[in-house]
């Protein structure tokens, strides 16, 4: 599950979305998955928090690598 939240300078949550992306996969090697999250930050935002949750693993230690992120400031 992927969640995106925006906070102000005091850390107060301004806006948030959970369950933006659910992807179920059983892989043993690098798997490219691409998502576009087009959620505009509300006025007063100073921090964007992207959270990736992994659950339901039966063995080992789950690992997720995130790269090539782009934030557009308008």
PDB file of N, CA, C and O in Angstrom:
ATOM      1  N   UNK A   1       0.847  -1.166   0.000  1.00  0.00           N
ATOM      2  CA  UNK A   1       0.000   0.000   0.000  1.00  0.00           C
ATOM      3  C   UNK A   1       0.894   1.231   0.000  1.00  0.00           C
ATOM      4  O   UNK A   1       1.948   1.243   0.637  1.00  0.00           O
ATOM      5  N   UNK A   2       0.478   2.246  -0.703  1.00  0.00           N
ATOM      6  CA  UNK A   2       1.208   3.502  -0.763  1.00  0.00           C
ATOM      7  C   UNK A   2       0.309   4.597  -0.213  1.00  0.00           C
ATOM      8  O   UNK A   2      -0.874   4.661  -0.550  1.00  0.00           O
ATOM      9  N   UNK A   3       0.863   5.454   0.629  1.00  0.00           N
ATOM     10  CA  UNK A   3       0.110   6.571   1.195  1.00  0.00           C
ATOM     11  C   UNK A   3       0.913   7.852   1.005  1.00  0.00           C
ATOM     12  O   UNK A   3       2.142   7.826   1.077  1.00  0.00           O
ATOM     13  N   UNK A   4       0.244   8.959   0.766  1.00  0.00           N
ATOM     14  CA  UNK A   4       0.878  10.258   0.594  1.00  0.00           C
ATOM     15  C   UNK A   4       0.194  11.242   1.520  1.00  0.00           C
ATOM     16  O   UNK A   4      -1.032  11.355   1.524  1.00  0.00           O
ATOM     17  N   UNK A   5       0.996  11.962   2.313  1.00  0.00           N
ATOM     18  CA  UNK A   5       0.458  12.936   3.262  1.00  0.00           C
ATOM     19  C   UNK A   5       1.226  14.241   3.134  1.00  0.00           C
ATOM     20  O   UNK A   5       2.391  14.254   2.735  1.00  0.00           O
ATOM     21  N   UNK A   6       0.561  15.339   3.476  1.00  0.00           N
ATOM     22  CA  UNK A   6       1.187  16.663   3.472  1.00  0.00           C
ATOM     23  C   UNK A   6       1.014  17.281   4.849  1.00  0.00           C
ATOM     24  O   UNK A   6      -0.065  17.211   5.438  1.00  0.00           O
ATOM     25  N   UNK A   7       2.098  17.897   5.370  1.00  0.00           N
ATOM     26  CA  UNK A   7       2.032  18.556   6.665  1.00  0.00           C
ATOM     27  C   UNK A   7       2.525  19.993   6.546  1.00  0.00           C
ATOM     28  O   UNK A   7       3.215  20.357   5.595  1.00  0.00           O
ATOM     29  N   UNK A   8       2.148  20.804   7.547  1.00  0.00           N
ATOM     30  CA  UNK A   8       2.636  22.177   7.598  1.00  0.00           C
ATOM     31  C   UNK A   8       3.908  22.245   8.438  1.00  0.00           C
ATOM     32  O   UNK A   8       4.439  21.211   8.843  1.00  0.00           O
ATOM     33  N   UNK A   9       4.398  23.458   8.703  1.00  0.00           N
ATOM     34  CA  UNK A   9       5.660  23.631   9.429  1.00  0.00           C
ATOM     35  C   UNK A   9       5.605  23.071  10.843  1.00  0.00           C
ATOM     36  O   UNK A   9       6.640  22.689  11.390  1.00  0.00           O
ATOM     37  N   UNK A  10       4.421  23.014  11.447  1.00  0.00           N
ATOM     38  CA  UNK A  10       4.272  22.489  12.807  1.00  0.00           C
ATOM     39  C   UNK A  10       4.062  20.983  12.824  1.00  0.00           C
ATOM     40  O   UNK A  10       3.937  20.389  13.895  1.00  0.00           O
ATOM     41  N   UNK A  11       4.022  20.355  11.651  1.00  0.00           N
ATOM     42  CA  UNK A  11       3.810  18.920  11.582  1.00  0.00           C
ATOM     43  C   UNK A  11       2.350  18.512  11.583  1.00  0.00           C
ATOM     44  O   UNK A  11       2.033  17.329  11.702  1.00  0.00           O
ATOM     45  N   UNK A  12       1.459  19.486  11.450  1.00  0.00           N
ATOM     46  CA  UNK A  12       0.022  19.202  11.438  1.00  0.00           C
ATOM     47  C   UNK A  12      -0.364  18.672  10.058  1.00  0.00           C
ATOM     48  O   UNK A  12       0.001  19.255   9.038  1.00  0.00           O
ATOM     49  N   UNK A  13      -1.101  17.570  10.036  1.00  0.00           N
ATOM     50  CA  UNK A  13      -1.545  16.963   8.789  1.00  0.00           C
ATOM     51  C   UNK A  13      -2.525  17.889   8.087  1.00  0.00           C
ATOM     52  O   UNK A  13      -3.555  18.259   8.652  1.00  0.00           O
ATOM     53  N   UNK A  14      -2.201  18.265   6.847  1.00  0.00           N
ATOM     54  CA  UNK A  14      -3.081  19.116   6.055  1.00  0.00           C
ATOM     55  C   UNK A  14      -3.969  18.299   5.139  1.00  0.00           C
ATOM     56  O   UNK A  14      -5.135  18.633   4.926  1.00  0.00           O
ATOM     57  N   UNK A  15      -3.420  17.240   4.605  1.00  0.00           N
ATOM     58  CA  UNK A  15      -4.136  16.416   3.653  1.00  0.00           C
ATOM     59  C   UNK A  15      -3.438  15.077   3.598  1.00  0.00           C
ATOM     60  O   UNK A  15      -2.230  14.987   3.820  1.00  0.00           O
ATOM     61  N   UNK A  16      -4.188  14.047   3.306  1.00  0.00           N
ATOM     62  CA  UNK A  16      -3.570  12.734   3.200  1.00  0.00           C
ATOM     63  C   UNK A  16      -4.444  11.778   2.437  1.00  0.00           C
ATOM     64  O   UNK A  16      -5.671  11.877   2.450  1.00  0.00           O
ATOM     65  N   UNK A  17      -3.799  10.862   1.780  1.00  0.00           N
ATOM     66  CA  UNK A  17      -4.508   9.827   1.045  1.00  0.00           C
ATOM     67  C   UNK A  17      -3.843   8.501   1.356  1.00  0.00           C
ATOM     68  O   UNK A  17      -2.620   8.380   1.278  1.00  0.00           O
ATOM     69  N   UNK A  18      -4.628   7.526   1.701  1.00  0.00           N
ATOM     70  CA  UNK A  18      -4.091   6.195   1.925  1.00  0.00           C
ATOM     71  C   UNK A  18      -4.652   5.267   0.875  1.00  0.00           C
ATOM     72  O   UNK A  18      -5.624   5.580   0.188  1.00  0.00           O
ATOM     73  N   UNK A  19      -4.032   4.151   0.772  1.00  0.00           N
ATOM     74  CA  UNK A  19      -4.497   3.136  -0.155  1.00  0.00           C
ATOM     75  C   UNK A  19      -4.529   3.652  -1.598  1.00  0.00           C
ATOM     76  O   UNK A  19      -5.413   3.296  -2.378  1.00  0.00           O
ATOM     77  N   UNK A  20      -3.546   4.498  -1.937  1.00  0.00           N
ATOM     78  CA  UNK A  20      -3.487   5.037  -3.287  1.00  0.00           C
ATOM     79  C   UNK A  20      -3.174   3.954  -4.300  1.00  0.00           C
ATOM     80  O   UNK A  20      -3.697   3.954  -5.414  1.00  0.00           O
ATOM     81  N   UNK A  21      -2.320   3.038  -3.899  1.00  0.00           N
ATOM     82  CA  UNK A  21      -1.905   1.972  -4.802  1.00  0.00           C
ATOM     83  C   UNK A  21      -1.838   0.684  -4.006  1.00  0.00           C
ATOM     84  O   UNK A  21      -1.212   0.637  -2.947  1.00  0.00           O
ATOM     85  N   UNK A  22      -2.462  -0.335  -4.494  1.00  0.00           N
ATOM     86  CA  UNK A  22      -2.300  -1.669  -3.934  1.00  0.00           C
ATOM     87  C   UNK A  22      -1.741  -2.547  -5.036  1.00  0.00           C
ATOM     88  O   UNK A  22      -2.315  -2.636  -6.121  1.00  0.00           O
ATOM     89  N   UNK A  23      -0.638  -3.184  -4.760  1.00  0.00           N
ATOM     90  CA  UNK A  23      -0.021  -4.045  -5.758  1.00  0.00           C
ATOM     91  C   UNK A  23       0.348  -5.350  -5.068  1.00  0.00           C
ATOM     92  O   UNK A  23       1.072  -5.352  -4.073  1.00  0.00           O
ATOM     93  N   UNK A  24      -0.142  -6.434  -5.589  1.00  0.00           N
ATOM     94  CA  UNK A  24       0.169  -7.743  -5.034  1.00  0.00           C
ATOM     95  C   UNK A  24       1.134  -8.437  -5.978  1.00  0.00           C
ATOM     96  O   UNK A  24       0.859  -8.591  -7.168  1.00  0.00           O
ATOM     97  N   UNK A  25       2.264  -8.854  -5.432  1.00  0.00           N
ATOM     98  CA  UNK A  25       3.261  -9.495  -6.275  1.00  0.00           C
ATOM     99  C   UNK A  25       4.074 -10.479  -5.453  1.00  0.00           C
ATOM    100  O   UNK A  25       4.326 -10.260  -4.268  1.00  0.00           O
ATOM    101  N   UNK A  26       4.470 -11.540  -6.081  1.00  0.00           N
ATOM    102  CA  UNK A  26       5.414 -12.489  -5.501  1.00  0.00           C
ATOM    103  C   UNK A  26       6.581 -12.536  -6.467  1.00  0.00           C
ATOM    104  O   UNK A  26       6.495 -13.123  -7.545  1.00  0.00           O
ATOM    105  N   UNK A  27       7.675 -11.904  -6.061  1.00  0.00           N
ATOM    106  CA  UNK A  27       8.831 -11.805  -6.949  1.00  0.00           C
ATOM    107  C   UNK A  27      10.092 -12.139  -6.173  1.00  0.00           C
ATOM    108  O   UNK A  27      10.138 -11.993  -4.951  1.00  0.00           O
ATOM    109  N   UNK A  28      11.103 -12.584  -6.880  1.00  0.00           N
ATOM    110  CA  UNK A  28      12.381 -12.884  -6.234  1.00  0.00           C
ATOM    111  C   UNK A  28      13.509 -12.069  -6.854  1.00  0.00           C
ATOM    112  O   UNK A  28      14.682 -12.307  -6.565  1.00  0.00           O
ATOM    113  N   UNK A  29      13.160 -11.121  -7.696  1.00  0.00           N
ATOM    114  CA  UNK A  29      14.162 -10.278  -8.333  1.00  0.00           C
ATOM    115  C   UNK A  29      13.563  -8.887  -8.522  1.00  0.00           C
ATOM    116  O   UNK A  29      12.387  -8.666  -8.234  1.00  0.00           O
ATOM    117  N   UNK A  30      14.374  -7.957  -9.003  1.00  0.00           N
ATOM    118  CA  UNK A  30      13.936  -6.585  -9.223  1.00  0.00           C
ATOM    119  C   UNK A  30      12.718  -6.572 -10.144  1.00  0.00           C
ATOM    120  O   UNK A  30      12.733  -7.183 -11.212  1.00  0.00           O
ATOM    121  N   UNK A  31      11.687  -5.885  -9.731  1.00  0.00           N
ATOM    122  CA  UNK A  31      10.475  -5.751 -10.532  1.00  0.00           C
ATOM    123  C   UNK A  31      10.143  -4.274 -10.647  1.00  0.00           C
ATOM    124  O   UNK A  31       9.963  -3.589  -9.641  1.00  0.00           O
ATOM    125  N   UNK A  32      10.064  -3.791 -11.865  1.00  0.00           N
ATOM    126  CA  UNK A  32       9.770  -2.374 -12.091  1.00  0.00           C
ATOM    127  C   UNK A  32       8.267  -2.146 -12.047  1.00  0.00           C
ATOM    128  O   UNK A  32       7.512  -2.754 -12.806  1.00  0.00           O
ATOM    129  N   UNK A  33       7.849  -1.276 -11.164  1.00  0.00           N
ATOM    130  CA  UNK A  33       6.446  -0.903 -11.055  1.00  0.00           C
ATOM    131  C   UNK A  33       6.407   0.617 -11.081  1.00  0.00           C
ATOM    132  O   UNK A  33       7.158   1.271 -10.357  1.00  0.00           O
ATOM    133  N   UNK A  34       5.553   1.174 -11.894  1.00  0.00           N
ATOM    134  CA  UNK A  34       5.497   2.623 -12.039  1.00  0.00           C
ATOM    135  C   UNK A  34       4.113   3.136 -11.671  1.00  0.00           C
ATOM    136  O   UNK A  34       3.097   2.598 -12.112  1.00  0.00           O
ATOM    137  N   UNK A  35       4.091   4.185 -10.857  1.00  0.00           N
ATOM    138  CA  UNK A  35       2.836   4.788 -10.442  1.00  0.00           C
ATOM    139  C   UNK A  35       2.936   6.289 -10.614  1.00  0.00           C
ATOM    140  O   UNK A  35       4.010   6.871 -10.461  1.00  0.00           O
ATOM    141  N   UNK A  36       1.832   6.906 -10.929  1.00  0.00           N
ATOM    142  CA  UNK A  36       1.755   8.352 -10.960  1.00  0.00           C
ATOM    143  C   UNK A  36       0.753   8.809  -9.913  1.00  0.00           C
ATOM    144  O   UNK A  36      -0.430   8.480  -9.991  1.00  0.00           O
ATOM    145  N   UNK A  37       1.223   9.556  -8.948  1.00  0.00           N
ATOM    146  CA  UNK A  37       0.345  10.072  -7.899  1.00  0.00           C
ATOM    147  C   UNK A  37       0.157  11.564  -8.143  1.00  0.00           C
ATOM    148  O   UNK A  37       1.068  12.351  -7.885  1.00  0.00           O
ATOM    149  N   UNK A  38      -0.974  11.950  -8.619  1.00  0.00           N
ATOM    150  CA  UNK A  38      -1.231  13.344  -8.979  1.00  0.00           C
ATOM    151  C   UNK A  38      -2.133  13.999  -7.948  1.00  0.00           C
ATOM    152  O   UNK A  38      -3.282  14.338  -8.232  1.00  0.00           O
ATOM    153  N   UNK A  39      -1.608  14.170  -6.769  1.00  0.00           N
ATOM    154  CA  UNK A  39      -2.394  14.777  -5.692  1.00  0.00           C
ATOM    155  C   UNK A  39      -1.706  16.080  -5.315  1.00  0.00           C
ATOM    156  O   UNK A  39      -0.594  16.074  -4.786  1.00  0.00           O
ATOM    157  N   UNK A  40      -2.362  17.181  -5.583  1.00  0.00           N
ATOM    158  CA  UNK A  40      -1.770  18.494  -5.324  1.00  0.00           C
ATOM    159  C   UNK A  40      -1.640  18.757  -3.830  1.00  0.00           C
ATOM    160  O   UNK A  40      -2.517  18.403  -3.042  1.00  0.00           O
ATOM    161  N   UNK A  41      -0.537  19.379  -3.461  1.00  0.00           N
ATOM    162  CA  UNK A  41      -0.326  19.751  -2.064  1.00  0.00           C
ATOM    163  C   UNK A  41      -1.176  20.969  -1.735  1.00  0.00           C
ATOM    164  O   UNK A  41      -1.254  21.897  -2.540  1.00  0.00           O
ATOM    165  N   UNK A  42      -1.811  20.986  -0.573  1.00  0.00           N
ATOM    166  CA  UNK A  42      -2.613  22.143  -0.185  1.00  0.00           C
ATOM    167  C   UNK A  42      -1.715  23.322   0.206  1.00  0.00           C
ATOM    168  O   UNK A  42      -0.538  23.123   0.507  1.00  0.00           O
ATOM    169  N   UNK A  43      -2.249  24.535   0.207  1.00  0.00           N
ATOM    170  CA  UNK A  43      -1.459  25.697   0.640  1.00  0.00           C
ATOM    171  C   UNK A  43      -0.921  25.481   2.049  1.00  0.00           C
ATOM    172  O   UNK A  43      -1.608  24.910   2.896  1.00  0.00           O
ATOM    173  N   UNK A  44       0.304  25.934   2.303  1.00  0.00           N
ATOM    174  CA  UNK A  44       0.928  25.802   3.617  1.00  0.00           C
ATOM    175  C   UNK A  44       1.749  24.539   3.783  1.00  0.00           C
ATOM    176  O   UNK A  44       2.332  24.325   4.846  1.00  0.00           O
ATOM    177  N   UNK A  45       1.812  23.699   2.767  1.00  0.00           N
ATOM    178  CA  UNK A  45       2.573  22.457   2.856  1.00  0.00           C
ATOM    179  C   UNK A  45       4.065  22.738   2.899  1.00  0.00           C
ATOM    180  O   UNK A  45       4.584  23.508   2.091  1.00  0.00           O
ATOM    181  N   UNK A  46       4.756  22.107   3.851  1.00  0.00           N
ATOM    182  CA  UNK A  46       6.216  22.182   3.898  1.00  0.00           C
ATOM    183  C   UNK A  46       6.848  20.792   3.830  1.00  0.00           C
ATOM    184  O   UNK A  46       8.060  20.671   3.649  1.00  0.00           O
ATOM    185  N   UNK A  47       6.032  19.740   3.974  1.00  0.00           N
ATOM    186  CA  UNK A  47       6.579  18.392   3.925  1.00  0.00           C
ATOM    187  C   UNK A  47       5.596  17.458   3.240  1.00  0.00           C
ATOM    188  O   UNK A  47       4.398  17.469   3.523  1.00  0.00           O
ATOM    189  N   UNK A  48       6.132  16.644   2.327  1.00  0.00           N
ATOM    190  CA  UNK A  48       5.354  15.582   1.702  1.00  0.00           C
ATOM    191  C   UNK A  48       5.917  14.261   2.207  1.00  0.00           C
ATOM    192  O   UNK A  48       7.131  14.056   2.188  1.00  0.00           O
ATOM    193  N   UNK A  49       5.060  13.382   2.649  1.00  0.00           N
ATOM    194  CA  UNK A  49       5.480  12.096   3.197  1.00  0.00           C
ATOM    195  C   UNK A  49       4.901  10.984   2.332  1.00  0.00           C
ATOM    196  O   UNK A  49       3.685  10.836   2.215  1.00  0.00           O
ATOM    197  N   UNK A  50       5.790  10.212   1.733  1.00  0.00           N
ATOM    198  CA  UNK A  50       5.386   9.061   0.948  1.00  0.00           C
ATOM    199  C   UNK A  50       5.695   7.821   1.770  1.00  0.00           C
ATOM    200  O   UNK A  50       6.850   7.587   2.127  1.00  0.00           O
ATOM    201  N   UNK A  51       4.683   7.028   2.071  1.00  0.00           N
ATOM    202  CA  UNK A  51       4.865   5.827   2.881  1.00  0.00           C
ATOM    203  C   UNK A  51       4.518   4.599   2.056  1.00  0.00           C
ATOM    204  O   UNK A  51       3.488   4.554   1.383  1.00  0.00           O
ATOM    205  N   UNK A  52       5.387   3.615   2.120  1.00  0.00           N
ATOM    206  CA  UNK A  52       5.162   2.349   1.428  1.00  0.00           C
ATOM    207  C   UNK A  52       5.055   1.272   2.493  1.00  0.00           C
ATOM    208  O   UNK A  52       5.989   1.055   3.265  1.00  0.00           O
ATOM    209  N   UNK A  53       3.923   0.604   2.530  1.00  0.00           N
ATOM    210  CA  UNK A  53       3.682  -0.441   3.509  1.00  0.00           C
ATOM    211  C   UNK A  53       3.741  -1.801   2.829  1.00  0.00           C
ATOM    212  O   UNK A  53       3.132  -2.017   1.781  1.00  0.00           O
ATOM    213  N   UNK A  54       4.481  -2.706   3.440  1.00  0.00           N
ATOM    214  CA  UNK A  54       4.543  -4.076   2.928  1.00  0.00           C
ATOM    215  C   UNK A  54       4.099  -5.012   4.042  1.00  0.00           C
ATOM    216  O   UNK A  54       4.568  -4.912   5.175  1.00  0.00           O
ATOM    217  N   UNK A  55       3.210  -5.900   3.716  1.00  0.00           N
ATOM    218  CA  UNK A  55       2.708  -6.821   4.726  1.00  0.00           C
ATOM    219  C   UNK A  55       2.290  -8.116   4.059  1.00  0.00           C
ATOM    220  O   UNK A  55       2.121  -8.183   2.841  1.00  0.00           O
ATOM    221  N   UNK A  56       2.129  -9.124   4.865  1.00  0.00           N
ATOM    222  CA  UNK A  56       1.693 -10.409   4.350  1.00  0.00           C
ATOM    223  C   UNK A  56       2.831 -11.308   3.904  1.00  0.00           C
ATOM    224  O   UNK A  56       2.597 -12.338   3.271  1.00  0.00           O
ATOM    225  N   UNK A  57       4.078 -10.924   4.231  1.00  0.00           N
ATOM    226  CA  UNK A  57       5.183 -11.785   3.846  1.00  0.00           C
ATOM    227  C   UNK A  57       5.209 -13.007   4.742  1.00  0.00           C
ATOM    228  O   UNK A  57       4.886 -12.927   5.927  1.00  0.00           O
ATOM    229  N   UNK A  58       5.592 -14.131   4.176  1.00  0.00           N
ATOM    230  CA  UNK A  58       5.604 -15.371   4.951  1.00  0.00           C
ATOM    231  C   UNK A  58       6.993 -15.762   5.411  1.00  0.00           C
ATOM    232  O   UNK A  58       7.135 -16.580   6.319  1.00  0.00           O
ATOM    233  N   UNK A  59       8.024 -15.191   4.798  1.00  0.00           N
ATOM    234  CA  UNK A  59       9.391 -15.536   5.187  1.00  0.00           C
ATOM    235  C   UNK A  59      10.336 -14.421   4.755  1.00  0.00           C
ATOM    236  O   UNK A  59      10.030 -13.637   3.857  1.00  0.00           O
ATOM    237  N   UNK A  60      11.489 -14.368   5.415  1.00  0.00           N
ATOM    238  CA  UNK A  60      12.503 -13.395   5.023  1.00  0.00           C
ATOM    239  C   UNK A  60      12.167 -11.989   5.465  1.00  0.00           C
ATOM    240  O   UNK A  60      11.225 -11.754   6.223  1.00  0.00           O
ATOM    241  N   UNK A  61      12.960 -11.067   4.972  1.00  0.00           N
ATOM    242  CA  UNK A  61      12.765  -9.656   5.296  1.00  0.00           C
ATOM    243  C   UNK A  61      12.379  -8.905   4.028  1.00  0.00           C
ATOM    244  O   UNK A  61      13.178  -8.824   3.095  1.00  0.00           O
ATOM    245  N   UNK A  62      11.185  -8.361   3.978  1.00  0.00           N
ATOM    246  CA  UNK A  62      10.769  -7.647   2.771  1.00  0.00           C
ATOM    247  C   UNK A  62      11.590  -6.380   2.576  1.00  0.00           C
ATOM    248  O   UNK A  62      11.943  -5.703   3.542  1.00  0.00           O
ATOM    249  N   UNK A  63      11.887  -6.069   1.339  1.00  0.00           N
ATOM    250  CA  UNK A  63      12.661  -4.881   0.999  1.00  0.00           C
ATOM    251  C   UNK A  63      11.990  -4.196  -0.181  1.00  0.00           C
ATOM    252  O   UNK A  63      11.577  -4.854  -1.137  1.00  0.00           O
ATOM    253  N   UNK A  64      11.882  -2.879  -0.114  1.00  0.00           N
ATOM    254  CA  UNK A  64      11.370  -2.101  -1.245  1.00  0.00           C
ATOM    255  C   UNK A  64      12.366  -0.992  -1.531  1.00  0.00           C
ATOM    256  O   UNK A  64      12.821  -0.308  -0.614  1.00  0.00           O
ATOM    257  N   UNK A  65      12.699  -0.815  -2.779  1.00  0.00           N
ATOM    258  CA  UNK A  65      13.580   0.260  -3.206  1.00  0.00           C
ATOM    259  C   UNK A  65      12.738   1.261  -3.991  1.00  0.00           C
ATOM    260  O   UNK A  65      11.956   0.879  -4.862  1.00  0.00           O
ATOM    261  N   UNK A  66      12.902   2.521  -3.680  1.00  0.00           N
ATOM    262  CA  UNK A  66      12.161   3.573  -4.378  1.00  0.00           C
ATOM    263  C   UNK A  66      13.184   4.500  -4.998  1.00  0.00           C
ATOM    264  O   UNK A  66      14.084   4.995  -4.320  1.00  0.00           O
ATOM    265  N   UNK A  67      13.039   4.730  -6.291  1.00  0.00           N
ATOM    266  CA  UNK A  67      13.948   5.675  -6.945  1.00  0.00           C
ATOM    267  C   UNK A  67      13.207   6.419  -8.044  1.00  0.00           C
ATOM    268  O   UNK A  67      12.054   6.122  -8.359  1.00  0.00           O
ATOM    269  N   UNK A  68      13.887   7.375  -8.606  1.00  0.00           N
ATOM    270  CA  UNK A  68      13.346   8.180  -9.701  1.00  0.00           C
ATOM    271  C   UNK A  68      12.040   8.864  -9.317  1.00  0.00           C
ATOM    272  O   UNK A  68      11.073   8.844 -10.078  1.00  0.00           O
ATOM    273  N   UNK A  69      12.018   9.462  -8.145  1.00  0.00           N
ATOM    274  CA  UNK A  69      10.835  10.219  -7.726  1.00  0.00           C
ATOM    275  C   UNK A  69      10.944  11.637  -8.238  1.00  0.00           C
ATOM    276  O   UNK A  69      12.029  12.218  -8.273  1.00  0.00           O
ATOM    277  N   UNK A  70       9.825  12.182  -8.629  1.00  0.00           N
ATOM    278  CA  UNK A  70       9.784  13.553  -9.113  1.00  0.00           C
ATOM    279  C   UNK A  70       8.674  14.302  -8.389  1.00  0.00           C
ATOM    280  O   UNK A  70       7.536  13.837  -8.319  1.00  0.00           O
ATOM    281  N   UNK A  71       9.021  15.465  -7.855  1.00  0.00           N
ATOM    282  CA  UNK A  71       8.038  16.354  -7.234  1.00  0.00           C
ATOM    283  C   UNK A  71       7.981  17.626  -8.054  1.00  0.00           C
ATOM    284  O   UNK A  71       9.017  18.225  -8.342  1.00  0.00           O
ATOM    285  N   UNK A  72       6.811  18.036  -8.425  1.00  0.00           N
ATOM    286  CA  UNK A  72       6.630  19.251  -9.208  1.00  0.00           C
ATOM    287  C   UNK A  72       6.104  20.346  -8.305  1.00  0.00           C
ATOM    288  O   UNK A  72       5.103  20.165  -7.611  1.00  0.00           O
ATOM    289  N   UNK A  73       6.778  21.481  -8.314  1.00  0.00           N
ATOM    290  CA  UNK A  73       6.364  22.625  -7.501  1.00  0.00           C
ATOM    291  C   UNK A  73       5.762  23.672  -8.434  1.00  0.00           C
ATOM    292  O   UNK A  73       6.403  24.116  -9.387  1.00  0.00           O
ATOM    293  N   UNK A  74       4.540  24.052  -8.148  1.00  0.00           N
ATOM    294  CA  UNK A  74       3.876  25.038  -9.015  1.00  0.00           C
ATOM    295  C   UNK A  74       3.837  26.394  -8.336  1.00  0.00           C
ATOM    296  O   UNK A  74       3.319  27.354  -8.905  1.00  0.00           O
TER     297      UNK A  74
END
